[in-house]
Amino acid sequence: MLTAAYQPSLFAQGPVSAVSRLDRLRRVQLDDMSWVDRGVGVFEGSDALFRELLERTAWEGHRRLLFDRWVDEPRLHGAMPRLSDAMDEAVSGLRAGLADRYQRDFDGGWAALYRDGSDSVAWHGDSIGRFRGDAVVAVLSVGAERRFGLRPDPKRSRGERSNYAWRLGSGDMVVMGGACQRDWQHAVPKMATAGPRISIQFRSPGWDGVGRASRTPSSRVSEHSSGD
Ligand SMILES: O=C(O)CCC(=O)C(=O)O
């Protein structure tokens, strides 16, 4: 299934006991309504997480209707699988850390596998935040380095704004918030060569006014099928 060997980065190598370092996130204010918190090495133990996810996830391909024909999405998806006890604890710790930091609940997480450089995801905003200005989507990258692009949504032009292109290495994280899913788009572009990479996405709908974000049982399904 994988056409390029994954070389674990020196930075990401380490004990199987994993820990998250959300204190490494730094905010980039995209405009007055949207922001991204970006961090290098936020999940220590990312090589072990990559290996476990690769082996244990029930990877499946999705098809999308593009204009008038069905096309295979160039990546695979899966719900977060049961991991080893230590890794499950670390991932739960990461989710709890996100909940604490952003004062909202996050879903159980979804994984996407980019098998090589020809796998990608096109410019899109996640459907969870398409009609509201307060969704938070956290993306943890494990495995090979890939580029992660951000640009203002061309359909919602609000004056002069910049494009961004960041390299996400193993253990790096971006957290998109505010109106990022509504007013901005993100993408993982194709590359001439790249090793396999998995992104784990934790999504939170917006504020429900009660004290935590509301949990919508259908958000996983609708988000996943139309998120890109
Ligand atoms: O893999 C990534 O870094 C981004 C994933 C994403 O944008 C999505 O699945 O909606």
The ligand as an SDF file (V2000), in Angstrom:
LIG
                    3D

 10  9  0  0  0  0  0  0  0  0999 V2000
   -4.2540   16.2820    6.8500 O   0  0  0  0  0  0  0  0  0  0  0  0
   -4.3020   17.4600    7.1520 C   0  0  0  0  0  0  0  0  0  0  0  0
   -3.3310   18.0710    7.5870 O   0  0  0  0  0  0  0  0  0  0  0  0
   -5.5630   18.2330    6.9310 C   0  0  0  0  0  0  0  0  0  0  0  0
   -6.7770   17.3820    6.9480 C   0  0  0  0  0  0  0  0  0  0  0  0
   -8.0000   18.1180    6.5620 C   0  0  0  0  0  0  0  0  0  0  0  0
   -7.9590   19.2570    6.2300 O   0  0  0  0  0  0  0  0  0  0  0  0
   -9.2960   17.4480    6.5690 C   0  0  0  0  0  0  0  0  0  0  0  0
   -9.3470   16.2130    6.6580 O   0  0  0  0  0  0  0  0  0  0  0  0
  -10.3110   18.1370    6.4780 O   0  0  0  0  0  0  0  0  0  0  0  0
  1  2  2  0
  2  3  1  0
  2  4  1  0
  4  5  1  0
  5  6  1  0
  6  7  2  0
  6  8  1  0
  8  9  2  0
  8 10  1  0
M  END
$$$$
